[in-house]
């Protein structure tokens, strides 16, 4: 069909077709594109998809369609899209190939990370597109199984330079708009037709002349919905047409369209109606299965002919309804008894070996009363789904199994398992509902403790303030006698909840948890990592910073020692070991744990954890003065977080903003984040935010604001934030002449640093002492600070020490020496991108009488964060495939970025690039 013919069929849709034409052109020329078509049922999304497919003569078309159903099958939508491409599977790297094979049930193995599956799908699409541009069309995407939708959303966000286009059609409003994985992708809203186009379409659908007033009413009631204009008049008598369609507000348009389809279905022979019911109940469109069921139910070929002649369904390589509303109408119109009979027939006709999960689903839909055999089969399906990484599917299977379990005790156990799966799948509301169901059955002490712990974890995941604290503490107490190991883990989770809730939201709460943990039965011997961390943190809040330092340092050393041998615990508890390392000024532990966690997350494809590892590692790079690297990691973390549909992790972003000191709105941004954190009770974030404001204001020389922010941050001894804030307080107070305030802050710092003993801690203490000292004492302390900080990884404080030392030397009229340190400070801070502090150094240099040239912008500064990261990896000797696997993009996209790097840096080879980076 020519484009002009297609446009004539799509009455009034020229504006919507033009973006699709551009998408085809871009995909053909190697610019990947994604587009989400959003609109109500019947508005024309499917017709536009058909227009796209019909005009892609030079392209390969891959299709998938979501199906509304009571239960989901993990990766079903993804398998539907990728199944015709599996001949390319062997071209994928082994980890990706294995992950996809396990996800699709082609081989057995441990559950693959869903984003490693996403990388495999990305690679598969890229491989196919090497031969021919690929257009992936996904209709009714709102009904895709959760893991398929999330995976395709991830792929859509990682496509750049492949000859691939992904186009989704999504009904609005979506069933759960708050968790729409496609949100944020480029989209086109499909609206109703204009009245003139609507009237023309209506006239084309009704033979003979239609009364003008009746036509006006139909056009008005259809509200521009093309399917309504085509379907609503069908089957109505002239009298019914003359009378319109009843009260305009009686039903929404999609419902009335469904009623129109229902009338057409009811006019068919009984056998054809039953055939439509079978097709509606079978979500995949398996023609061979449909034929087997038709034979079992004595549905003859005449029924097929009648259903197709009515224009409601097509029987080709796959069964396709004319519109999803036909499917829903056929299913809902049937008597419940008939529906159960059809599901029973589908279960009997489904191979229990090759497709046990779909068989279990149909069996579950065929019964009403509790049935242990069916419930057990669903439980086994949940285990298989879990093994393939389909956590959402496992939750759905277990939820249905719970409802079909006759024994109350077993029902409670299954409800708890369903709740855990729902929580892991990111559906906390469903998890809480299932926990309520579990509580209705008889539970033993261990089960009650585990239930309480899961409830607390769900609450903490939803709101990282202190709301989860009493739940987790209660769970820990309950588990002490039945499972002491789990009890200690629950105590540590309770401790974490109290820490993140912050001391400003209840100073005594953390101590209460600490004392309860110390009074609990001791941990196993030898202790696990979790036990050493619990003991260290409990001592921190029960005894105090100084008294607990040795125990907490012992715990952190245990984690460092085990790096490489206990990846699960190191990643599982990084959210506590990282701030504990900062609390003790342990820059080596900080570096090693974050580096190991990030490397392990990349190697294993653990993208659920990777954003956290990225953001913590980014913070380490900020303190090392590697701002560009930090920015790249933050950008990567944000991209993955968006793809997963989770809330962004903001601390490292704000840390970088504070140290860069280049945005006039930076203070407003940090303050807004503090207020945001306070809305869910995360008091620690408020304290950390004020500490960052102190850094920002000190950089700009706004010492009054810096002092106020630092004092606010120092009001409570928050884990990993208090010591940093004290350092900022000392500098601000000294600059304002508040000597007593500064000296008191130094004394508080001395207590902590003596307990820590690291070069980082001793370096910032020496600098702080120097600020409140004079003469030779100050001079010696500044030199000591520089010497110690040079042995640490904390380059930003080394640069700031050169700065304040140079400022002091200038005031002492030692200009030659001052220039030496101010030049060093200016060079370092300028290279880092710490603009506000660099400007302070520049002004001081000018005050010494030295002229300062603004440095030329380096060519490499023109690189984007992604380009800079790829350039560094090329410099490290990685191939395009290795870089693609690490950054979760395709090798073709790596090459595309690399060409831009060569152009910007005026280079022609990887060897030249490595040399440029080393220079």
C-alpha positions in Angstrom: 0.0 0.0 0.0 1.4 3.5 -0.9 1.7 6.1 1.8 -1.0 8.2 0.2 -3.4 5.2 0.2 -2.5 4.5 3.9 -3.2 8.2 4.8 -6.5 8.1 3.1 -7.5 5.1 5.3 -6.2 7.0 8.3 -8.7 9.8 8.1 -7.4 13.0 9.7 -4.1 11.5 11.0 -1.5 13.2 8.8 0.0 15.0 11.8 0.4 11.7 13.7 1.8 9.9 10.7 4.6 12.4 10.1 6.5 11.5 13.3 6.2 7.8 12.4 7.7 8.6 8.9 10.6 10.4 10.5 11.1 7.5 12.9 11.4 5.1 10.0 13.8 7.3 8.2 16.0 7.7 11.3 16.1 4.0 12.0 17.1 3.3 8.5 20.0 5.6 8.7 21.3 4.3 12.0 19.7 6.7 14.5 17.7 4.7 17.0 14.3 6.0 18.0 11.7 5.2 20.6 8.1 6.5 20.6 5.2 5.8 22.9 1.7 6.4 21.5 -0.8 7.2 24.2 -4.5 7.5 24.0 -7.8 6.0 25.0 -9.2 2.8 23.7 -10.3 3.0 20.1 -8.5 6.3 19.4 -6.4 4.9 16.6 -3.1 3.7 18.2 -3.3 0.2 16.6 -4.2 1.7 13.2 -1.1 3.9 13.5 1.0 0.9 14.3 -0.3 -0.8 11.2 0.5 2.3 9.2 4.0 2.2 10.5 4.4 -1.5 9.7 2.9 -1.1 6.3 5.3 1.6 5.3 8.4 -0.3 6.6 9.0 -2.3 3.4 12.8 -2.2 3.8 12.7 -3.1 7.5 12.1 -6.2 9.6 9.1 -6.0 11.8 8.9 -7.6 15.2 5.6 -7.6 17.1 4.4 -8.1 20.6 1.1 -7.4 22.3 0.1 -7.2 25.9 -2.9 -9.2 27.1 -5.1 -8.3 30.0 -5.2 -11.3 32.3 -5.6 -12.3 35.9 -2.0 -13.5 36.1 1.2 -12.8 34.3 3.9 -15.0 33.0 7.5 -13.8 33.4 9.1 -12.5 30.2 6.0 -13.6 28.1 5.8 -10.3 26.2 9.6 -10.2 25.7 9.6 -13.7 24.4 6.8 -12.9 22.1 8.8 -10.1 20.6 12.2 -11.9 20.5 11.2 -15.4 19.5 11.5 -14.9 15.8 15.0 -13.5 16.3 16.5 -16.4 18.3 18.6 -17.6 15.5 20.9 -14.7 16.4 21.3 -15.9 20.0 24.6 -17.6 19.4 26.1 -14.2 18.4 25.6 -12.8 21.9 28.4 -12.8 24.6 28.1 -15.9 26.8 26.7 -14.2 30.0 24.0 -12.4 27.9 23.2 -15.5 25.9 22.8 -17.6 29.1 20.7 -15.0 30.9 18.3 -14.8 27.9 18.1 -18.5 27.6 17.2 -18.9 31.3 14.7 -16.1 31.1 12.9 -17.7 28.2 13.0 -21.1 29.8 15.3 -22.5 27.1 17.8 -23.7 29.7 18.1 -24.0 33.4 20.2 -21.9 35.7 20.1 -19.3 38.5 17.8 -16.4 38.2 19.3 -13.9 35.8 19.4 -10.2 36.7 16.6 -8.6 34.7 18.8 -5.9 33.5 21.4 -8.4 32.3 18.5 -9.8 30.3 17.8 -6.3 29.1 21.4 -6.0 27.9 21.0 -9.3 26.1 17.8 -8.1 24.4 19.6 -4.8 23.4 22.5 -6.9 21.9 20.0 -9.2 20.1 18.1 -6.3 18.5 21.4 -4.7 17.5 22.6 -7.9 15.9 19.4 -8.3 13.9 19.5 -4.7 12.9 23.0 -5.2 11.4 21.3 -7.1 8.6 18.2 -5.0 8.2 16.6 -2.1 10.0 14.4 -3.4 12.8 11.0 -1.9 13.8 9.6 -3.3 17.1 5.9 -2.7 17.5 4.3 -3.3 20.9 0.5 -2.9 21.1 -1.3 -2.7 24.4 1.9 -2.2 26.3 0.0 -1.4 29.5 -0.8 -5.1 29.7 2.7 -6.5 29.3 4.0 -8.6 32.2 5.9 -6.3 34.5 9.4 -7.7 33.9 8.9 -7.5 30.1 7.7 -3.9 30.3 10.7 -2.9 32.5 13.2 -4.7 30.3 11.9 -3.1 27.1 11.9 0.3 28.8 15.5 -0.2 29.8 16.4 -1.2 26.2 14.5 1.8 24.9 16.7 4.1 27.0 19.9 2.5 25.9 19.4 2.6 22.2 21.5 5.2 20.4 23.2 4.3 17.2 21.5 1.1 16.1 19.1 0.7 13.2 16.3 0.0 15.6 13.0 1.7 16.4 10.7 0.7 19.4 7.1 1.9 19.2 4.7 1.2 22.0 0.9 1.8 22.1 -0.4 2.5 25.6 -4.0 2.9 26.6 -4.8 5.9 28.8 -5.4 6.0 31.6 -2.9 3.2 32.3 -4.0 0.7 35.0 -1.2 2.0 37.4 0.1 5.2 36.0 2.4 5.7 39.0 4.5 2.7 38.1 4.5 3.1 34.3 8.0 1.9 33.2 7.6 3.8 29.9 7.1 7.1 31.6 9.7 9.7 30.4 10.2 8.1 27.0 9.4 10.2 23.9 5.7 10.1 23.4 2.9 11.2 21.1 -0.6 11.7 22.5 -3.2 10.5 20.1 -6.3 12.7 20.4 -9.8 12.5 18.9 -10.4 13.5 15.3 -11.7 16.9 14.4 -15.4 17.1 13.7 -14.9 17.3 9.9 -12.7 14.3 9.8 -15.0 12.4 12.2 -18.0 13.1 10.0 -16.2 11.9 6.9 -15.2 8.7 8.7 -18.7 8.1 9.9 -20.2 8.6 6.5 -17.7 6.0 5.1 -19.0 3.5 7.7 -22.7 3.8 7.1 -24.2 2.9 3.8 -26.9 5.3 2.6 -27.6 8.8 3.7 -27.7 9.7 7.4 -29.8 12.4 8.8 -27.7 15.5 9.5 -28.9 15.9 13.1 -28.3 12.2 13.9 -24.8 12.5 12.4 -24.2 15.5 14.5 -25.2 13.6 17.6 -23.1 10.6 16.8 -20.0 12.8 16.1 -20.6 14.6 19.3 -21.0 11.5 21.4 -18.0 9.7 19.8 -15.8 12.6 20.8 -13.5 12.0 17.8 -12.8 8.4 18.7 -12.4 6.6 15.3 -13.4 3.1 16.6 -16.5 4.5 18.1 -17.4 6.1 14.8 -16.9 2.9 13.0 -18.3 0.4 15.5 -21.2 2.1 17.4 -23.6 2.3 14.4 -23.1 -1.3 13.4 -26.0 -3.6 14.1 -28.4 -0.7 14.9 -31.7 -0.2 13.1 -32.5 3.1 11.4 -34.8 3.8 14.4 -32.1 3.2 16.8 -29.7 5.4 14.9 -32.3 8.2 14.8 -32.6 7.9 18.5 -28.9 8.2 19.1 -27.1 6.1 21.7 -28.9 7.0 24.9 -27.7 9.5 27.5 -24.3 10.9 26.5 -23.0 10.4 30.1 -24.4 6.8 30.5 -21.1 5.1 29.6 -17.6 6.2 28.6 -16.8 5.7 24.9 -14.6 2.6 25.3 -17.3 0.9 27.3 -19.9 1.7 24.6 -17.5 0.5 21.9 -17.2 -2.8 23.9 -21.0 -3.0 24.0 -21.0 -2.6 20.2 -18.6 -5.5 19.9 -20.7 -7.5 22.3 -23.8 -7.0 20.1 -21.9 -8.3 17.1 -20.6 -11.3 19.1 -24.1 -12.2 20.4 -25.3 -12.2 16.8 -22.9 -15.1 15.9 -23.7 -18.8 16.1 -23.1 -20.3 19.5 -20.1 -22.3 18.3 -18.5 -19.1 16.9 -19.1 -17.3 20.3 -17.4 -20.2 22.1 -14.5 -20.0 19.7 -14.0 -16.3 20.5 -14.1 -17.2 24.2 -11.4 -19.8 23.8 -9.3 -17.3 21.8 -9.9 -14.6 24.5 -8.9 -16.9 27.3 -5.7 -18.0 25.6 -3.4 -14.9 25.8 -0.6 -15.9 23.4 -2.6 -16.5 20.2 -1.3 -20.1 19.7 -3.1 -21.4 16.7 -2.3 -25.0 17.2 -3.4 -24.9 20.8 -6.7 -23.2 19.7 -7.3 -26.0 17.2 -6.8 -28.7 19.8 -9.2 -27.0 22.2 -11.8 -26.5 19.4 -11.7 -30.2 18.8 -12.3 -31.0 22.4 -15.2 -28.6 22.6 -16.7 -29.8 19.3 -16.2 -26.4 17.6 -16.1 -26.9 13.8 -14.5 -25.0 11.0 -17.8 -23.1 10.3 -17.3 -21.3 13.6 -13.9 -20.0 12.4 -15.4 -18.8 9.1 -18.3 -17.0 10.9 -15.9 -15.2 13.4 -13.6 -14.1 10.6 -16.5 -13.0 8.4 -17.8 -10.8 11.2 -14.5 -9.0 11.2 -13.7 -9.7 14.8 -10.7 -12.0 14.6 -8.0 -13.3 12.2 -6.5 -16.7 12.2 -3.0 -16.6 10.6 0.3 -17.6 12.0 -1.1 -16.2 15.3 -4.6 -15.5 16.4 -5.2 -11.7 16.4 -8.4 -9.9 17.5 -9.4 -6.9 15.5 -9.1 -4.9 18.7 -8.4 -5.6 22.4 -12.0 -4.6 23.2 -13.2 -7.5 21.1 -11.2 -9.8 23.4 -12.5 -8.3 26.6 -16.1 -8.3 25.2 -15.9 -11.9 24.3 -14.5 -12.9 27.6 -16.8 -10.8 29.8 -19.9 -11.7 27.9 -19.5 -15.4 28.6 -21.2 -17.2 31.4 -18.7 -17.8 34.3 -19.4 -21.5 34.0 -18.5 -21.5 30.3 -15.3 -19.5 31.1 -14.2 -22.1 33.6 -15.0 -24.9 31.1 -12.9 -23.2 28.5 -10.0 -22.7 30.8 -10.2 -26.4 31.8 -10.1 -27.4 28.2 -7.1 -25.1 27.6 -5.3 -26.7 30.6 -6.0 -30.2 29.3 -4.7 -29.2 25.9 -1.6 -27.5 27.1 1.6 -29.6 27.3 2.5 -30.0 31.0 6.2 -30.5 30.1 6.8 -27.8 27.6 4.4 -25.2 29.1 3.6 -26.1 32.7 3.1 -22.5 33.9 0.4 -21.6 31.3 -1.3 -24.9 32.1 -1.2 -24.1 35.8 -2.7 -20.7 35.1 -5.6 -22.2 33.1 -6.2 -24.8 35.8 -6.4 -22.0 38.4 -8.9 -20.1 36.3 -11.0 -23.3 35.9 -11.7 -23.8 39.7 -13.6 -21.8 42.2 -13.3 -23.7 45.5 -9.9 -24.2 47.2 -7.9 -26.9 45.6 -4.6 -28.0 47.0 -3.5 -29.8 43.8 -3.9 -26.6 41.8 -2.4 -24.5 44.5 0.7 -26.7 44.6 1.0 -26.5 40.8 0.9 -22.7 41.0 3.6 -22.8 43.7 5.8 -24.8 41.5 5.2 -22.3 38.7 6.2 -19.6 41.1 9.5 -21.4 41.8 10.2 -21.6 38.1 9.3 -18.0 37.5 11.6 -17.0 40.4 14.4 -19.1 38.9 14.0 -17.2 35.6 14.0 -13.8 37.4 10.3 -13.3 37.0 9.6 -12.0 40.5 6.4 -10.3 39.6 5.1 -13.5 37.9 6.1 -15.5 41.0 4.2 -13.1 43.2 1.1 -13.5 41.0 1.3 -17.3 41.0 1.7 -17.3 44.8 -1.1 -14.9 45.3 -3.5 -17.1 43.4 -2.1 -20.2 45.1 -2.9 -18.5 48.5 -6.5 -18.1 47.5 -6.8 -21.7 46.5 -5.1 -23.2 49.5 -7.7 -25.0 51.8 -5.4 -25.5 54.8 -5.2 -22.3 56.8 -1.7 -22.9 58.1 -0.3 -23.6 54.6 -2.3 -20.6 53.3 -0.4 -18.3 55.7 2.9 -19.6 54.6 2.1 -19.1 50.9 0.7 -15.6 51.6 4.0 -14.7 53.2 6.0 -16.1 50.3 3.7 -14.1 47.9 4.2 -11.0 50.0 8.0 -11.4 49.8 7.8 -11.9 46.0 5.6 -8.8 45.7 8.0 -6.7 47.7 11.0 -7.9 45.6 9.0 -7.1 42.5 8.5 -3.5 43.7 4.8 -3.7 44.6 4.7 -2.8 48.3 1.0 -2.2 48.5 0.2 -5.7 47.3 2.9 -7.1 49.7 1.2 -5.4 52.7 -2.2 -6.8 51.6 -0.8 -10.3 51.4 0.8 -9.9 54.8 -2.6 -9.0 56.2 -3.9 -12.2 54.7 -1.1 -14.2 56.2 -1.9 -12.8 59.6 -5.4 -14.3 59.5 -4.0 -17.8 59.6 -2.3 -19.7 62.4 1.4 -18.8 62.5 4.2 -20.1 64.7 6.6 -17.8 66.5 9.2 -18.0 63.7 6.7 -17.2 61.0 5.3 -14.2 63.0 8.8 -12.9 63.4 9.6 -13.2 59.8 6.2 -11.6 58.9 6.9 -8.6 61.2 10.4 -8.2 59.7 9.1 -8.2 56.2 6.5 -5.6 57.1 9.2 -3.4 58.6 11.4 -3.8 55.5 8.5 -2.8 53.2 7.8 0.3 55.3 11.5 1.3 55.3 11.7 0.8 51.5 8.7 3.0 51.0 9.7 5.7 53.4 13.3 5.8 54.7 12.5 7.7 57.9 11.9 6.1 61.2 8.4 4.7 60.6 9.9 1.2 60.1 11.9 1.3 63.3 9.3 0.0 65.8 8.2 -2.7 63.3 11.8 -4.0 62.8 12.6 -3.8 66.5 9.5 -5.8 67.3 10.5 -8.3 64.7 14.0 -8.6 66.1 12.6 -9.3 69.6 10.2 -12.0 68.2 12.9 -13.7 66.2 15.4 -13.9 69.1 14.2 -17.3 70.4 13.2 -18.9 67.0 16.0 -17.6 64.7 18.8 -15.7 66.4 20.7 -15.1 63.2 17.6 -13.4 61.6 17.0 -11.5 64.8 20.5 -9.9 64.5 19.8 -9.0 60.9 16.5 -7.4 62.0 18.3 -5.5 64.7 20.8 -4.1 62.1 17.9 -3.2 59.8 16.3 -1.4 62.8 19.5 0.3 63.5 19.7 1.5 59.9 16.1 2.7 60.1 17.0 4.7 63.2 20.1 6.1 61.6 18.4 7.3 58.5 15.5 8.6 60.5 18.0 10.8 62.1 18.7 12.0 65.7 16.7 15.1 65.1 13.6 13.0 64.8 14.2 11.4 68.2 17.7 11.3 69.7 16.9 8.4 72.1 15.6 6.1 69.4 19.0 5.0 68.1 20.2 4.4 71.6 17.1 2.3 72.4 17.8 0.1 69.4 21.5 -0.2 70.2 20.9 -1.2 73.8 18.3 -3.8 72.7 20.7 -5.3 70.2 23.4 -5.5 72.9 21.0 -7.2 75.3 20.0 -9.8 72.7 21.6 -13.2 72.5 25.1 -13.0 71.1 25.8 -13.9 67.5 27.4 -17.0 66.1 31.1 -17.9 66.4 32.9 -17.1 64.3 30.8 -13.9 63.8 29.4 -13.1 60.4 30.0 -9.8 58.7 26.5 -8.7 59.7 27.3 -9.5 63.4 30.5 -7.4 63.5 28.7 -4.5 61.9 25.8 -4.7 64.3 28.2 -4.8 67.3 30.1 -1.9 66.0 27.1 0.3 65.3 25.4 -0.7 68.6 28.5 0.4 70.4 28.6 3.7 68.5 25.2 4.7 69.8 25.2 3.0 73.2 28.7 4.1 74.3 29.6 7.0 72.1 32.0 7.7 69.2 35.3 7.4 71.0 34.4 4.3 72.9 33.1 2.5 69.9 35.7 3.5 67.3 37.8 0.3 67.8 34.8 -2.0 67.4 33.5 -0.2 64.4 36.9 -0.1 62.7 37.2 -3.9 63.4 33.9 -4.4 61.6 34.9 -2.3 58.6 38.2 -4.2 58.4 36.3 -7.4 58.3 34.3 -6.2 55.4 37.5 -5.1 53.6 39.2 -8.4 54.3 36.2 -10.3 52.9 35.9 -8.3 49.7 36.1 -10.8 47.0 34.8 -13.7 49.0 31.4 -12.5 50.3 29.9 -10.3 47.6 26.3 -10.7 48.9 27.0 -9.2 52.3 29.3 -6.5 51.0 26.6 -5.3 48.6 23.7 -6.0 51.0 25.1 -3.8 53.8 26.9 -1.1 51.8 24.2 1.4 52.7 25.5 1.2 56.3 29.2 0.4 55.9 29.7 3.4 53.5 28.5 6.1 56.0 30.2 4.3 58.8 33.5 4.5 56.9 33.0 8.2 56.4 32.2 8.6 60.1 35.6 7.2 60.9 37.5 9.1 58.1 38.4 5.7 56.7 39.2 6.8 53.1 40.8 3.5 52.2 37.8 1.5 53.4 35.6 3.9 51.6 37.5 3.5 48.4 37.9 -0.3 48.6 34.3 -1.2 49.5 32.7 1.2 47.0 35.2 0.0 44.3 34.5 -3.6 45.0 30.8 -3.2 45.1 30.7 -1.3 41.8 32.9 -3.8 40.1 30.9 -6.8 41.4 27.6 -5.1 40.4 28.9 -4.6 36.9 30.4 -8.1 36.5 27.2 -9.8 37.8 24.8 -7.5 36.0 23.2 -6.6 39.4 21.5 -3.5 38.1 19.0 -3.4 41.0 22.0 -2.7 43.2 24.2 -0.9 40.7 22.7 2.6 41.1 23.5 2.6 44.8 27.1 1.4 44.1 27.4 4.1 41.4 26.2 6.9 43.6 28.5 5.9 46.6 31.4 5.5 44.2 30.7 8.9 42.7 31.0 10.5 46.2 34.4 8.9 46.6 35.5 10.4 43.3 34.2 13.9 44.4 36.4 13.8 47.5 39.3 12.6 45.3 38.8 15.7 43.1 37.6 13.6 40.1 34.5 15.6 39.5 34.0 14.5 35.8 34.2 10.9 36.7 31.8 11.4 39.5 29.4 13.2 37.1 29.6 10.3 34.7 28.7 7.8 37.4 25.9 9.9 38.7 24.4 10.2 35.2 24.7 6.4 34.7 23.0 5.9 38.1 20.2 8.2 37.2 19.6 6.5 33.8 19.4 3.1 35.3 17.2 4.3 38.1 14.8 5.9 35.6 14.8 2.7 33.6 13.9 0.7 36.8 11.2 3.2 37.7 12.7 3.9 41.1 13.3 7.2 42.9 16.7 8.9 42.2 19.5 8.7 44.7 20.3 12.4 45.3 23.1 12.7 47.8 26.1 12.4 45.4 24.4 14.9 43.0 24.1 17.4 45.8 27.7 16.7 47.0 29.0 17.5 43.5 26.9 20.6 43.3 28.2 21.9 46.6 31.8 21.3 45.7 31.6 22.7 42.2 30.1 25.9 43.4 29.1 27.1 40.0 25.3 27.2 40.1 23.7 30.3 41.5 20.7 28.1 42.4 22.7 25.4 44.1 21.7 26.5 47.6 18.1 26.6 46.6 18.4 23.1 45.2 20.0 21.7 48.3 17.5 23.4 50.6 14.6 21.9 48.5 16.1 18.5 48.9 16.3 19.0 52.7 12.7 19.9 52.8 11.8 17.0 50.6 13.6 14.6 52.9 11.8 16.0 55.9 8.4 15.2 54.4 9.1 11.4 54.9 11.1 11.8 58.1 14.6 11.2 56.9 16.3 13.4 59.4 19.8 12.3 58.6 19.4 13.7 55.1 18.5 17.1 56.6 21.7 17.2 58.6 23.7 16.1 55.6 22.1 18.8 53.4 23.0 21.5 55.9 26.6 20.2 55.9 26.7 20.5 52.1 25.3 24.0 52.3 28.2 24.9 54.6 30.7 23.6 52.0 28.9 25.7 49.3 28.9 28.9 51.3 32.5 28.5 52.5 33.5 28.2 48.8 31.8 31.4 47.9 33.2 33.1 51.0 29.7 33.5 52.5 30.8 32.8 56.0 27.8 33.9 58.0 25.6 31.5 55.9 28.3 28.8 56.2 28.4 29.1 59.9 24.6 28.9 60.3 24.4 25.9 58.1 27.3 24.1 59.8 25.8 24.8 63.3 22.5 23.3 62.0 24.4 20.2 60.7 26.3 19.9 64.0 23.2 20.0 66.2 23.1 16.2 66.0 25.8 13.6 65.7 24.6 12.0 62.5 26.5 9.0 61.1 28.9 10.0 58.4 28.0 13.7 58.4 28.9 15.3 61.8 32.7 15.3 61.4 32.6 16.9 58.0 30.2 19.6 59.3 32.6 20.4 62.2 35.4 21.1 59.8 33.3 23.6 57.9 32.1 25.2 61.1 35.8 25.9 62.2 36.7 27.7 59.0 33.5 29.8 58.9 33.8 30.7 62.5 37.5 31.8 62.2 36.7 34.0 59.2 33.9 35.7 61.2 36.2 36.2 64.2 34.1 33.9 66.4 37.1 32.4 68.1 35.4 30.7 71.0 33.0 29.0 68.6 35.9 27.8 66.4 38.0 26.6 69.4 35.1 24.7 70.8 34.6 23.0 67.5 38.2 22.1 67.3 38.0 20.4 70.7 35.0 18.3 69.5 37.0 17.4 66.4 40.1 16.3 68.4 38.1 13.7 70.4 36.9 12.1 67.2 40.2 12.3 65.3 42.2 10.7 68.1 39.9 7.7 68.0 40.1 7.5 64.2 43.8 8.0 63.6 43.7 8.1 59.8 45.8 10.5 57.7 42.5 12.0 56.4 41.3 12.7 60.0 44.7 13.9 61.3 45.1 16.1 58.2 41.8 18.0 58.6 42.4 18.3 62.3 45.8 19.8 61.8 44.3 22.3 59.3 41.5 23.2 61.8 44.0 23.7 64.6 46.1 25.9 62.3 43.1 28.1 61.6 42.8 28.9 65.4 46.5 29.2 65.9 49.2 31.8 65.2 52.8 32.2 64.4 55.1 29.1 64.1 52.5 26.9 65.6 50.0 27.6 62.8 52.8 27.3 60.2 53.8 23.8 61.5 50.2 22.7 61.6 49.5 23.8 58.1 52.6 21.9 56.9 51.5 18.8 58.9 48.0 19.0 57.3 49.4 19.0 53.8 51.8 16.2 54.5 49.1 14.0 56.0 46.5 14.8 53.3 49.0 14.0 50.6 49.0 10.4 52.0 45.2 10.2 51.8 42.8 10.0 48.9 41.0 13.2 49.8 42.4 15.7 47.3 39.7 18.3 47.8 40.8 18.9 51.3 44.4 18.9 50.3 43.7 21.6 47.8 41.7 23.6 50.4 44.6 23.3 52.8 46.9 24.8 50.3 44.3 27.6 49.9 43.9 28.5 53.5 47.6 28.2 54.1 48.2 30.5 51.2 45.6 32.9 52.6 47.3 32.8 56.0 50.8 33.4 54.5 49.5 36.4 52.6 48.1 37.9 55.8 51.4 37.2 57.4 53.0 39.3 54.6 54.9 36.2 53.3 53.9 36.8 49.7 56.4 34.6 47.9 55.5 31.6 50.0 51.8 32.5 49.7 52.0 32.5 45.9 53.4 29.0 45.9 50.6 27.5 47.8 47.9 29.6 46.2 49.1 28.6 42.7 49.0 24.9 43.8 45.5 25.4 45.2 44.3 27.3 42.2 45.7 24.7 39.8 44.2 21.8 41.7 40.8 23.3 42.3 40.5 24.6 38.8 41.4 21.2 37.5 38.8 19.5 39.7 36.1 22.0 38.7 35.7 23.4 42.2 34.9 26.8 40.8 34.0 28.7 43.9 37.1 27.6 45.9 39.2 28.2 42.7 37.9 31.7 42.5 38.9 32.3 46.1 42.4 31.2 45.3 42.5 33.4 42.2 41.4 36.5 44.2 44.1 35.7 46.8 46.8 35.4 44.1 45.7 38.8 42.7 46.0 40.2 46.1 49.7 39.0 46.3 50.3 41.0 43.1 50.5 38.1 40.8 48.5 38.2 37.5 46.4 35.1 36.9 45.4 33.9 33.5 42.1 32.1 33.1 43.0 28.6 31.7 42.0 27.8 28.2 39.2 25.3 27.9 40.7 21.9 27.1 39.3 20.0 24.1 38.5 17.1 26.4 36.2 19.4 28.4 33.9 19.4 25.3 33.2 15.7 25.7 29.9 14.7 27.2 29.9 12.5 30.3 29.2 9.4 28.3 32.0 10.2 25.7 34.5 10.9 28.5 33.7 7.6 30.2 34.1 5.7 26.9 37.3 7.5 26.2 38.7 6.5 29.6 37.7 2.9 29.0 39.3 2.9 25.6 42.4 4.3 27.3 42.3 1.3 29.7 42.5 -1.0 26.7 38.9 -2.3 26.6 37.3 -3.3 23.3 34.0 -1.9 22.1 32.2 -5.1 23.2 33.7 -5.0 26.7 32.8 -1.3 27.0 29.3 -2.0 25.8 28.8 -4.7 28.4 30.1 -2.5 31.2 28.0 0.5 30.3 24.9 -1.5 29.2 24.9 -0.1 25.6 25.6 -1.9 22.3 29.1 -2.0 20.7 27.6 0.0 17.8 26.7 2.8 20.2 30.2 2.7 21.7 31.6 3.1 18.2 29.2 6.0 17.5 30.3 7.8 20.6 34.0 7.0 19.9 33.8 8.7 16.5 32.5 11.8 18.2 35.4 11.7 20.7 37.9 11.4 17.8 36.4 14.4 16.1 36.3 16.6 19.2 39.9 15.7 20.2 41.1 15.8 16.6 42.4 12.2 16.8 42.2 9.2 14.4 43.1 6.1 16.4 42.7 4.4 19.8 46.4 4.6 20.3 46.4 8.4 19.9 43.5 8.6 22.3 45.4 6.7 24.9 48.3 9.1 24.5 46.1 12.1 24.7 44.5 10.9 27.9 47.9 10.2 29.5 49.2 13.6 28.6 
